[in-house]
Amino acid sequence: MSQVQIYSADKEKVRQLIYTAKCGSLTDKEVDTLEEYLCFSAKLYLGSIRGRLCCAWGLIPPSLLSDTAYLWLFSTPAIDEHKFLFIRTSQRIIEEMLQEWPVINGFCDHRNLRSMRWLKLLGARFGDIGPTHVSFEIRKA
């Protein structure tokens, strides 16, 4: 049995697990941003390793009929323990997502090398670099 599990989840489950993982360390701005992401996400996923939360992510399409979606990710340090298993599992899930949304885009803190590597392995192409963030796009092959 695989140690890595990625599965669809509802907003309340994702909210609860993220808040528990951060143990009150989220700033007010981070809480507001997370609530926005949860509110507008068409699909939410949780990733765990041996039952420990390693990540949560969601896809936010600009409209119900859109073929693009904005990807956001929350990760914990637990993801580093089995990063290669997580990458392989994520690659399968992103292929499923690309069936519904052929273009997935977003922004990543370019100082966060873990996220940049993860996105690159998922097929992301990076665009303009701002003061702290870089845009990315993942396209269906």
TORFI-229158 format. One record per residue (C-alpha): residue in one letter; residue number from 1; z, x, y. Coordinates in nm, 2 decimals. Each point is the difference from the previous one (the first is absolute). Layout:
<rs>
<aa = A, i = NUM, w = Z, u = X, v = Y>
...
</rs>
This chain:
<rs>
<aa = M, i = 1, w = 0.00, u = 0.00, v = 0.00>
<aa = S, i = 2, w = -0.09, u = 0.13, v = 0.34>
<aa = Q, i = 3, w = 0.28, u = 0.10, v = 0.23>
<aa = V, i = 4, w = -0.20, u = -0.12, v = 0.31>
<aa = Q, i = 5, w = -0.04, u = -0.37, v = 0.06>
<aa = I, i = 6, w = -0.19, u = -0.15, v = 0.29>
<aa = Y, i = 7, w = 0.00, u = -0.38, v = 0.03>
<aa = S, i = 8, w = -0.05, u = -0.29, v = 0.24>
<aa = A, i = 9, w = 0.31, u = -0.12, v = 0.17>
<aa = D, i = 10, w = 0.10, u = -0.27, v = 0.24>
<aa = K, i = 11, w = 0.12, u = 0.06, v = 0.36>
<aa = E, i = 12, w = 0.36, u = -0.06, v = -0.06>
<aa = K, i = 13, w = 0.02, u = 0.25, v = -0.30>
<aa = V, i = 14, w = -0.18, u = 0.27, v = 0.21>
<aa = R, i = 15, w = 0.22, u = -0.06, v = 0.30>
<aa = Q, i = 16, w = 0.32, u = 0.02, v = -0.21>
<aa = L, i = 17, w = -0.10, u = 0.32, v = -0.18>
<aa = I, i = 18, w = -0.11, u = 0.18, v = 0.31>
<aa = Y, i = 19, w = 0.32, u = -0.10, v = 0.19>
<aa = T, i = 20, w = 0.21, u = 0.11, v = -0.30>
<aa = A, i = 21, w = -0.19, u = 0.33, v = -0.03>
<aa = K, i = 22, w = 0.05, u = 0.08, v = 0.36>
<aa = C, i = 23, w = 0.37, u = -0.10, v = 0.00>
<aa = G, i = 24, w = 0.01, u = -0.10, v = 0.37>
<aa = S, i = 25, w = -0.18, u = 0.30, v = 0.12>
<aa = L, i = 26, w = -0.30, u = -0.19, v = 0.14>
<aa = T, i = 27, w = -0.03, u = -0.01, v = 0.38>
<aa = D, i = 28, w = -0.05, u = -0.33, v = 0.17>
<aa = K, i = 29, w = -0.36, u = 0.09, v = 0.07>
<aa = E, i = 30, w = -0.05, u = 0.08, v = -0.37>
<aa = V, i = 31, w = 0.15, u = -0.33, v = -0.11>
<aa = D, i = 32, w = -0.22, u = -0.19, v = 0.24>
<aa = T, i = 33, w = -0.31, u = 0.19, v = -0.12>
<aa = L, i = 34, w = 0.09, u = -0.06, v = -0.37>
<aa = E, i = 35, w = 0.05, u = -0.37, v = 0.07>
<aa = E, i = 36, w = -0.34, u = -0.02, v = 0.16>
<aa = Y, i = 37, w = -0.16, u = 0.17, v = -0.29>
<aa = L, i = 38, w = 0.18, u = -0.23, v = -0.25>
<aa = C, i = 39, w = -0.10, u = -0.31, v = 0.20>
<aa = F, i = 40, w = -0.37, u = 0.08, v = 0.02>
<aa = S, i = 41, w = -0.06, u = 0.17, v = -0.34>
<aa = A, i = 42, w = -0.23, u = -0.19, v = -0.23>
<aa = K, i = 43, w = 0.12, u = 0.21, v = -0.30>
<aa = L, i = 44, w = 0.31, u = 0.20, v = -0.06>
<aa = Y, i = 45, w = 0.07, u = 0.26, v = -0.27>
<aa = L, i = 46, w = 0.31, u = 0.18, v = -0.12>
<aa = G, i = 47, w = -0.01, u = 0.33, v = -0.18>
<aa = S, i = 48, w = 0.29, u = 0.12, v = -0.21>
<aa = I, i = 49, w = 0.07, u = 0.30, v = -0.22>
<aa = R, i = 50, w = 0.25, u = -0.06, v = -0.28>
<aa = G, i = 51, w = 0.12, u = -0.31, v = 0.19>
<aa = R, i = 52, w = 0.06, u = 0.18, v = 0.33>
<aa = L, i = 53, w = -0.20, u = -0.12, v = 0.30>
<aa = C, i = 54, w = -0.24, u = 0.27, v = 0.11>
<aa = C, i = 55, w = -0.23, u = -0.19, v = 0.22>
<aa = A, i = 56, w = -0.11, u = -0.34, v = 0.14>
<aa = W, i = 57, w = -0.33, u = -0.07, v = 0.17>
<aa = G, i = 58, w = -0.20, u = -0.29, v = 0.12>
<aa = L, i = 59, w = -0.35, u = -0.09, v = 0.12>
<aa = I, i = 60, w = -0.06, u = -0.19, v = 0.33>
<aa = P, i = 61, w = -0.34, u = -0.15, v = 0.05>
<aa = P, i = 62, w = -0.10, u = -0.08, v = 0.36>
<aa = S, i = 63, w = -0.11, u = -0.35, v = -0.12>
<aa = L, i = 64, w = 0.00, u = -0.21, v = -0.32>
<aa = L, i = 65, w = -0.38, u = 0.06, v = -0.04>
<aa = S, i = 66, w = 0.01, u = 0.38, v = 0.07>
<aa = D, i = 67, w = -0.13, u = 0.26, v = -0.24>
<aa = T, i = 68, w = 0.23, u = 0.26, v = 0.16>
<aa = A, i = 69, w = 0.37, u = 0.05, v = -0.01>
<aa = Y, i = 70, w = 0.26, u = 0.22, v = 0.17>
<aa = L, i = 71, w = 0.22, u = 0.20, v = -0.25>
<aa = W, i = 72, w = 0.36, u = 0.08, v = 0.08>
<aa = L, i = 73, w = 0.24, u = 0.19, v = -0.22>
<aa = F, i = 74, w = 0.37, u = 0.06, v = -0.03>
<aa = S, i = 75, w = 0.11, u = 0.28, v = -0.23>
<aa = T, i = 76, w = 0.33, u = 0.15, v = -0.12>
<aa = P, i = 77, w = 0.07, u = 0.35, v = -0.12>
<aa = A, i = 78, w = 0.00, u = -0.13, v = -0.36>
<aa = I, i = 79, w = -0.38, u = 0.01, v = 0.01>
<aa = D, i = 80, w = 0.01, u = 0.38, v = 0.00>
<aa = E, i = 81, w = 0.16, u = 0.02, v = -0.34>
<aa = H, i = 82, w = -0.31, u = -0.13, v = -0.18>
<aa = K, i = 83, w = -0.27, u = 0.03, v = 0.27>
<aa = F, i = 84, w = -0.29, u = 0.06, v = -0.25>
<aa = L, i = 85, w = 0.08, u = -0.31, v = -0.21>
<aa = F, i = 86, w = 0.03, u = -0.20, v = 0.32>
<aa = I, i = 87, w = -0.34, u = 0.12, v = 0.13>
<aa = R, i = 88, w = -0.18, u = -0.09, v = -0.32>
<aa = T, i = 89, w = 0.16, u = -0.35, v = 0.00>
<aa = S, i = 90, w = -0.08, u = -0.04, v = 0.38>
<aa = Q, i = 91, w = -0.36, u = 0.09, v = -0.06>
<aa = R, i = 92, w = -0.04, u = -0.29, v = -0.25>
<aa = I, i = 93, w = 0.17, u = -0.24, v = 0.24>
<aa = I, i = 94, w = -0.21, u = 0.10, v = 0.30>
<aa = E, i = 95, w = -0.31, u = -0.07, v = -0.21>
<aa = E, i = 96, w = 0.12, u = -0.35, v = -0.06>
<aa = M, i = 97, w = 0.08, u = -0.04, v = 0.38>
<aa = L, i = 98, w = -0.35, u = 0.12, v = 0.09>
<aa = Q, i = 99, w = -0.15, u = -0.28, v = -0.21>
<aa = E, i = 100, w = 0.15, u = -0.25, v = 0.25>
<aa = W, i = 101, w = -0.02, u = 0.21, v = 0.31>
<aa = P, i = 102, w = -0.29, u = 0.26, v = -0.02>
<aa = V, i = 103, w = 0.14, u = 0.18, v = 0.31>
<aa = I, i = 104, w = 0.36, u = 0.10, v = 0.03>
<aa = N, i = 105, w = 0.12, u = 0.17, v = 0.32>
<aa = G, i = 106, w = 0.31, u = 0.10, v = 0.18>
<aa = F, i = 107, w = 0.18, u = 0.28, v = 0.18>
<aa = C, i = 108, w = 0.22, u = 0.28, v = -0.14>
<aa = D, i = 109, w = 0.24, u = 0.24, v = 0.17>
<aa = H, i = 110, w = -0.20, u = 0.32, v = -0.04>
<aa = R, i = 111, w = 0.33, u = 0.19, v = -0.02>
<aa = N, i = 112, w = 0.08, u = -0.18, v = -0.32>
<aa = L, i = 113, w = -0.18, u = 0.22, v = -0.26>
<aa = R, i = 114, w = 0.12, u = -0.21, v = -0.29>
<aa = S, i = 115, w = -0.17, u = -0.32, v = 0.14>
<aa = M, i = 116, w = -0.31, u = 0.20, v = 0.10>
<aa = R, i = 117, w = -0.04, u = 0.14, v = -0.36>
<aa = W, i = 118, w = 0.06, u = -0.34, v = -0.15>
<aa = L, i = 119, w = -0.27, u = -0.16, v = 0.22>
<aa = K, i = 120, w = -0.25, u = 0.28, v = -0.07>
<aa = L, i = 121, w = 0.04, u = -0.04, v = -0.37>
<aa = L, i = 122, w = -0.06, u = -0.37, v = 0.04>
<aa = G, i = 123, w = -0.34, u = 0.08, v = 0.16>
<aa = A, i = 124, w = 0.10, u = -0.02, v = 0.37>
<aa = R, i = 125, w = -0.22, u = 0.16, v = 0.26>
<aa = F, i = 126, w = 0.19, u = 0.09, v = 0.32>
<aa = G, i = 127, w = -0.12, u = -0.06, v = 0.35>
<aa = D, i = 128, w = 0.14, u = 0.07, v = 0.34>
<aa = I, i = 129, w = 0.33, u = 0.18, v = 0.04>
<aa = G, i = 130, w = 0.23, u = -0.13, v = 0.27>
<aa = P, i = 131, w = 0.32, u = 0.16, v = 0.12>
<aa = T, i = 132, w = 0.19, u = -0.10, v = -0.32>
<aa = H, i = 133, w = -0.25, u = -0.21, v = -0.21>
<aa = V, i = 134, w = -0.33, u = 0.02, v = -0.16>
<aa = S, i = 135, w = -0.23, u = -0.29, v = -0.10>
<aa = F, i = 136, w = -0.12, u = -0.04, v = -0.35>
<aa = E, i = 137, w = -0.25, u = -0.21, v = -0.20>
<aa = I, i = 138, w = -0.04, u = -0.06, v = -0.37>
<aa = R, i = 139, w = -0.33, u = -0.16, v = -0.11>
<aa = K, i = 140, w = -0.11, u = -0.16, v = -0.33>
<aa = A, i = 141, w = -0.23, u = 0.24, v = -0.18>
</rs>
